[in-house]
Amino acid sequence: MTDTPREDVTSEEEPAQAGSFPDSAAEMANETEVEEEPVMAQPSVEEDDLTELELRLAERTADLQRVQAEYLNYKRRVDRDRELVKQNATYVALAPITEVMDTIDLAREHGELEGGFKAVAEQLERILAGVGLVKFGAVGDPFDPMFHQALSHIGEDPDVTVTTCKVIAKAGYRIGDRVVRAAQVLVVDPPTGPTEPAEPAEPAEPAEPAEPAEPGEPGAADDETNE
């Protein structure tokens, strides 16, 4: 008996394994892009701490600047008050001495400031000027009610355009910008009406010489009689 050769029987298609995708589905999956939502970056703990430190530093800097400004204002106020106290003390001490200076000025006007008295007076004036007592008031100064006390108006003066000190009865004194005593003065006012320059007088015409009298006139008879 002749054996018939066995032919290999192969299936045309192998059954797909369970759970696997066909090749076409895999290719489609590769070609498809899956869009993902962007993820917001969350600040780290170190960045939060740094931001907080910067805020605290800015607050402390502002506090320091405010304290420094307050200190400078306080220092200025203290210096100003100290200077004011000094001026008040000087004012109280020197105000009565102005009467002594009036006596010295009066003696100088009458020529009685001589010898040792003159040396003492000049030394006293130098000391008072050194501590800040300044003398003011002179003839010809424009009248200023802040610095002058007008004792009287003595008329009008065509040479002035404003009310002017004409006579200084007592000199004034000040310490810095503070008046210790106003100058006592007599003042003149500018003319109230228009002033016109006086017209020059016309020169007189020379007299004509007299003509000699003829004989027979009264003048001629007198001359003959005198001879």
C-alpha contacts under 8 A as a table, 3 or more apart, distances in Angstrom:
res1	aa1	res2	aa2	distance
11	S	14	E	6.50
16	A	20	S	7.19
17	Q	20	S	5.90
21	F	25	A	6.18
21	F	26	A	6.70
22	P	25	A	5.41
22	P	26	A	6.62
23	D	26	A	5.13
23	D	27	E	6.29
24	S	27	E	5.15
24	S	28	M	6.27
25	A	28	M	5.08
25	A	29	A	6.23
26	A	29	A	5.03
26	A	30	N	6.30
27	E	30	N	5.09
27	E	31	E	6.25
28	M	31	E	5.11
28	M	32	T	6.17
29	A	32	T	5.26
30	N	33	E	7.57
43	P	47	E	6.36
43	P	48	D	7.05
44	S	47	E	5.42
44	S	48	D	6.63
45	V	48	D	5.25
45	V	49	D	6.36
46	E	49	D	5.18
46	E	50	L	6.22
47	E	50	L	5.05
47	E	51	T	6.21
48	D	51	T	5.24
48	D	52	E	6.28
49	D	52	E	5.16
49	D	53	L	6.18
50	L	53	L	5.10
50	L	54	E	6.23
51	T	54	E	5.14
51	T	55	L	6.36
52	E	55	L	5.16
52	E	56	R	6.27
53	L	56	R	5.09
53	L	57	L	6.09
54	E	57	L	5.03
54	E	58	A	6.23
55	L	58	A	5.17
55	L	59	E	6.31
56	R	59	E	5.11
56	R	60	R	6.18
57	L	60	R	5.16
57	L	61	T	6.08
58	A	61	T	5.10
58	A	62	A	6.22
59	E	62	A	5.18
59	E	63	D	6.23
60	R	63	D	5.00
60	R	64	L	6.15
61	T	64	L	5.09
61	T	65	Q	6.24
62	A	65	Q	5.14
62	A	66	R	6.18
63	D	66	R	5.13
63	D	67	V	6.20
64	L	67	V	5.16
64	L	68	Q	6.13
65	Q	68	Q	5.08
65	Q	69	A	6.20
66	R	69	A	5.18
66	R	70	E	6.24
67	V	70	E	5.10
67	V	71	Y	6.18
68	Q	71	Y	5.09
68	Q	72	L	6.31
69	A	72	L	5.19
69	A	73	N	6.28
70	E	73	N	5.16
70	E	74	Y	6.12
71	Y	74	Y	5.01
71	Y	75	K	6.11
72	L	75	K	5.06
72	L	76	R	6.22
73	N	76	R	5.19
73	N	77	R	6.18
74	Y	77	R	5.10
74	Y	78	V	6.15
75	K	78	V	5.13
75	K	79	D	6.16
76	R	79	D	5.16
76	R	80	R	6.10
77	R	80	R	5.10
77	R	81	D	6.12
78	V	81	D	5.12
78	V	82	R	6.05
79	D	82	R	5.06
79	D	83	E	6.22
80	R	83	E	5.20
80	R	84	L	6.20
81	D	84	L	4.98
81	D	85	V	6.16
82	R	85	V	5.18
82	R	86	K	6.29
83	E	86	K	5.03
83	E	87	Q	6.23
84	L	87	Q	5.09
84	L	88	N	6.17
85	V	88	N	5.11
85	V	89	A	6.22
86	K	89	A	5.20
86	K	90	T	6.20
87	Q	90	T	5.04
87	Q	91	Y	5.97
87	Q	175	I	7.43
88	N	91	Y	4.98
88	N	92	V	6.20
89	A	92	V	5.26
89	A	93	A	6.26
90	T	93	A	5.15
90	T	94	L	6.00
90	T	131	V	7.98
91	Y	94	L	5.37
91	Y	95	A	5.73
91	Y	175	I	7.33
91	Y	180	V	6.75
92	V	95	A	5.71
92	V	96	P	7.84
93	A	96	P	7.03
93	A	97	I	7.84
94	L	97	I	5.21
94	L	98	T	6.96
94	L	133	L	7.78
95	A	98	T	5.77
95	A	180	V	6.30
95	A	181	R	7.73
96	P	99	E	6.03
96	P	100	V	7.63
97	I	100	V	5.11
97	I	101	M	6.45
98	T	101	M	4.95
98	T	102	D	6.30
98	T	173	Y	7.56
99	E	102	D	5.03
99	E	103	T	6.59
100	V	103	T	5.18
100	V	104	I	6.43
101	M	104	I	4.98
101	M	105	D	6.17
102	D	105	D	5.09
102	D	106	L	6.18
102	D	170	K	6.69
102	D	171	A	7.50
103	T	106	L	5.08
103	T	107	A	6.18
104	I	107	A	5.11
104	I	108	R	6.16
104	I	113	L	7.49
104	I	121	A	6.78
105	D	108	R	5.04
105	D	109	E	6.28
106	L	109	E	5.17
106	L	110	H	6.47
107	A	110	H	5.26
107	A	111	G	6.19
107	A	112	E	4.98
107	A	113	L	5.52
108	R	111	G	5.13
108	R	112	E	5.87
108	R	113	L	5.04
109	E	112	E	7.68
110	H	113	L	7.94
111	G	114	E	7.54
113	L	117	F	6.28
113	L	118	K	4.99
114	E	117	F	5.92
114	E	118	K	4.84
114	E	119	A	7.92
115	G	118	K	5.46
115	G	119	A	6.77
116	G	119	A	5.11
116	G	120	V	6.26
117	F	120	V	5.17
117	F	121	A	6.13
118	K	121	A	5.10
118	K	122	E	6.19
119	A	122	E	5.25
119	A	123	Q	6.18
120	V	123	Q	5.15
120	V	124	L	6.16
121	A	124	L	5.14
121	A	125	E	6.26
122	E	125	E	5.10
122	E	126	R	6.31
123	Q	126	R	5.13
123	Q	127	I	6.30
124	L	127	I	5.16
124	L	128	L	6.23
125	E	128	L	5.23
125	E	129	A	6.14
126	R	129	A	5.16
126	R	130	G	6.15
127	I	130	G	5.01
127	I	131	V	6.53
128	L	131	V	5.33
128	L	132	G	6.52
128	L	133	L	5.37
128	L	134	V	7.84
129	A	132	G	5.18
129	A	133	L	4.99
129	A	134	V	5.93
130	G	133	L	7.35
132	G	175	I	5.47
132	G	176	G	6.77
133	L	173	Y	6.45
133	L	174	R	5.77
133	L	175	I	5.02
133	L	176	G	7.80
134	V	173	Y	5.44
134	V	174	R	5.33
134	V	175	I	6.25
134	V	176	G	7.89
135	K	171	A	6.71
135	K	172	G	5.75
135	K	173	Y	4.57
135	K	174	R	6.71
136	F	171	A	6.13
136	F	172	G	5.15
136	F	173	Y	5.97
136	F	174	R	7.79
136	F	183	A	7.33
137	G	141	D	7.07
137	G	148	H	7.81
137	G	168	I	7.00
137	G	171	A	5.47
137	G	172	G	5.89
137	G	183	A	5.96
138	A	141	D	5.87
138	A	165	C	7.37
138	A	168	I	6.55
138	A	171	A	7.84
139	V	165	C	5.48
139	V	166	K	5.32
139	V	167	V	5.98
139	V	168	I	6.42
140	G	164	T	5.90
140	G	165	C	5.37
140	G	166	K	6.13
141	D	164	T	5.86
141	D	165	C	5.46
142	P	162	V	6.75
142	P	163	T	6.17
142	P	164	T	4.50
142	P	165	C	6.16
143	F	148	H	6.43
143	F	162	V	7.90
143	F	163	T	5.67
143	F	164	T	5.06
143	F	165	C	5.78
143	F	187	V	7.44
144	D	147	F	5.56
144	D	148	H	5.59
145	P	148	H	5.05
145	P	149	Q	6.36
145	P	150	A	7.98
146	M	182	A	7.61
147	F	172	G	7.38
147	F	179	V	7.10
147	F	182	A	5.01
147	F	183	A	6.31
148	H	172	G	7.57
148	H	182	A	5.04
148	H	183	A	4.68
148	H	184	Q	5.97
148	H	185	V	6.69
149	Q	182	A	5.94
149	Q	183	A	5.81
149	Q	184	Q	4.76
149	Q	185	V	6.06
150	A	153	H	7.40
150	A	184	Q	6.05
150	A	185	V	5.12
150	A	186	L	5.69
150	A	187	V	6.58
151	L	184	Q	6.39
151	L	185	V	5.81
151	L	186	L	5.58
151	L	187	V	7.99
152	S	185	V	7.51
152	S	186	L	5.10
152	S	187	V	6.47
153	H	186	L	5.95
153	H	187	V	5.02
153	H	188	V	5.68
153	H	189	D	7.48
154	I	186	L	6.77
154	I	187	V	6.17
154	I	188	V	5.54
155	G	187	V	7.93
155	G	188	V	5.38
155	G	189	D	6.33
156	E	188	V	5.24
156	E	189	D	4.61
156	E	190	P	5.39
156	E	191	P	5.48
157	D	160	V	5.88
157	D	188	V	6.09
157	D	189	D	6.10
157	D	190	P	5.44
157	D	191	P	6.25
158	P	161	T	7.64
158	P	190	P	5.94
158	P	191	P	5.71
158	P	195	T	7.87
159	D	190	P	7.48
160	V	163	T	7.27
160	V	164	T	6.98
160	V	189	D	7.22
160	V	190	P	5.34
161	T	189	D	7.74
161	T	190	P	5.14
161	T	191	P	7.93
162	V	189	D	6.31
162	V	190	P	5.65
163	T	187	V	6.50
163	T	188	V	5.69
163	T	189	D	4.49
163	T	190	P	6.27
164	T	187	V	5.37
164	T	188	V	5.53
164	T	189	D	6.59
165	C	168	I	7.09
165	C	185	V	6.08
165	C	186	L	5.92
165	C	187	V	4.46
165	C	188	V	6.63
166	K	185	V	7.23
166	K	186	L	5.67
166	K	187	V	5.04
166	K	188	V	6.20
167	V	185	V	5.59
167	V	186	L	4.95
167	V	187	V	6.81
168	I	171	A	6.51
168	I	183	A	7.33
168	I	184	Q	6.28
168	I	185	V	4.59
168	I	186	L	6.52
169	A	183	A	7.71
169	A	184	Q	5.40
169	A	185	V	5.33
169	A	186	L	7.26
170	K	183	A	5.69
170	K	184	Q	5.02
170	K	185	V	6.97
171	A	182	A	7.56
171	A	183	A	4.74
171	A	184	Q	6.57
172	G	179	V	7.92
172	G	180	V	7.59
172	G	181	R	5.33
172	G	182	A	4.72
172	G	183	A	3.76
172	G	184	Q	7.16
173	Y	179	V	6.23
173	Y	180	V	5.40
173	Y	181	R	5.31
173	Y	182	A	6.68
173	Y	183	A	7.36
174	R	177	D	6.71
174	R	178	R	5.48
174	R	179	V	4.14
174	R	180	V	4.78
174	R	181	R	6.74
175	I	178	R	5.23
175	I	179	V	6.34
175	I	180	V	6.66
176	G	179	V	7.95
179	V	182	A	6.49
191	P	194	P	7.29
191	P	195	T	7.50
213	A	217	E	6.42
213	A	219	G	5.95
213	A	220	A	5.66
214	E	217	E	5.87
214	E	220	A	6.32
215	P	220	A	5.46
215	P	221	A	7.28
216	G	220	A	6.31
216	G	221	A	6.50
217	E	220	A	5.37
217	E	221	A	6.46
218	P	221	A	5.26
218	P	222	D	6.41
219	G	222	D	5.29
219	G	223	D	6.50
220	A	223	D	5.14
220	A	224	E	6.45
221	A	224	E	5.20
221	A	225	T	6.15
222	D	225	T	5.06
222	D	226	N	6.13
223	D	226	N	5.14
223	D	227	E	6.36
224	E	227	E	5.11
